[in-house]
Amino acid sequence: MVAVDPSIVGTQHEDPPVRWGRDDAILYALGVGAGSADPCAELEYTTENTPDRPQVALPSFPLALGGNPIELLGDVALAQVLHAAQSVRLPGPFPVAGAATCRTRVDAVHDKGRDALVRMSSALVDLASGATLAETSTVMYILGGGGFGGERGPSPRVAEPDRAPDRVVEVATRPEQALLYRLSGDRNPLHSDPRAAAAAGFPRPVLHGLCTFGIVCRTLLAGADAAAFERMTARFAAPVVPGETITVRAWDEGDGTVFDAWVGSRRVLADGGFGLHRDGE
């Protein structure tokens, strides 16, 4: 195992330009389960030519378009890296087609003893206008990457309200969900190859964490206009196996929604927050 070099803080990287079209937005939506319960529902995400249902992109779609490059971590091996947490913030509706570059910066490296934690932030910037289309924050947990004598750093947690959830929604995933989601760009064999899954300690391939994130984002939108989406954040607590049912629990607070997600007695997303733009903002 290779320790993280704390001097990577402040390192920046700009991806080559990425271009996407209407079909890419549709493929992503299908990959996170849009239309799976009812093919005639969510047509604004799954079709581009339905009368009175103009196509829109799911707010979590920009997470499939780049950012958080592994090379910013130095000599750390991919097998050491776990996706620990993710957030996305949109200043406005995300376009169903466009071209952008993704600029990423390492914000912090924390020494957790044996392991390390790296925080990175990214901005997806429109090539034509220079406008920021999406801002994301990613936390990577690096196995065996600690021990360099740095600060341990904070461990923020979201307190769940002391009452029953305002909403409890069960969302079934499909057995082939990871095979479909990987077509949006994440070809890590952990999510498709039984041998790679076994080497990582899983009995079978697991769902991409960002696929679970997108499924829950769709669920929390709950029919709201995607253009109203502002932010979502969550910590990845455990993987989902394709075919399992995710139970989303949500508490509506004054400034947004607090949520978590479970598969049976196993929590898969924790410390969740979700918010819509307020009127006029």
HELIX and SHEET records of a PDB file:
HELIX    1   1 PRO A    6  ILE A    8  5                                   3    
HELIX    2   2 ARG A   22  GLY A   31  1                                  10    
HELIX    3   3 LEU A   43  THR A   46  1                                   4    
HELIX    4   4 PHE A   61  ALA A   64  5                                   4    
HELIX    5   5 ILE A   70  LEU A   73  5                                   4    
HELIX    6   6 LEU A   78  GLN A   80  5                                   3    
HELIX    7   7 GLN A  177  TYR A  181  1                                   5    
HELIX    8   8 ARG A  182  SER A  184  5                                   3    
HELIX    9   9 PRO A  189  HIS A  191  5                                   3    
HELIX   10  10 PRO A  194  ALA A  199  1                                   6    
HELIX   11  11 GLY A  209  LEU A  221  1                                  13    
HELIX   12  12 ALA A  226  ALA A  228  5                                   3    
SHEET    1   A 3 GLN A  12  GLU A  14  0                                        
SHEET    2   A 3 GLY A  98  ASP A 111 -1                                        
SHEET    3   A 3 VAL A  18  TRP A  20 -1                                        
SHEET    1   B10 GLN A  12  GLU A  14  0                                        
SHEET    2   B10 GLY A  98  ASP A 111 -1                                        
SHEET    3   B10 ALA A 116  ASP A 126 -1                                        
SHEET    4   B10 THR A 132  ILE A 142 -1                                        
SHEET    5   B10 VAL A  81  ARG A  89 -1                                        
SHEET    6   B10 PHE A 229  PHE A 236 -1                                        
SHEET    7   B10 ARG A 266  LEU A 276 -1                                        
SHEET    8   B10 GLY A 256  VAL A 263 -1                                        
SHEET    9   B10 THR A 245  GLU A 253 -1                                        
SHEET   10   B10 ARG A 167  ALA A 172 -1                                        
END                                                                             
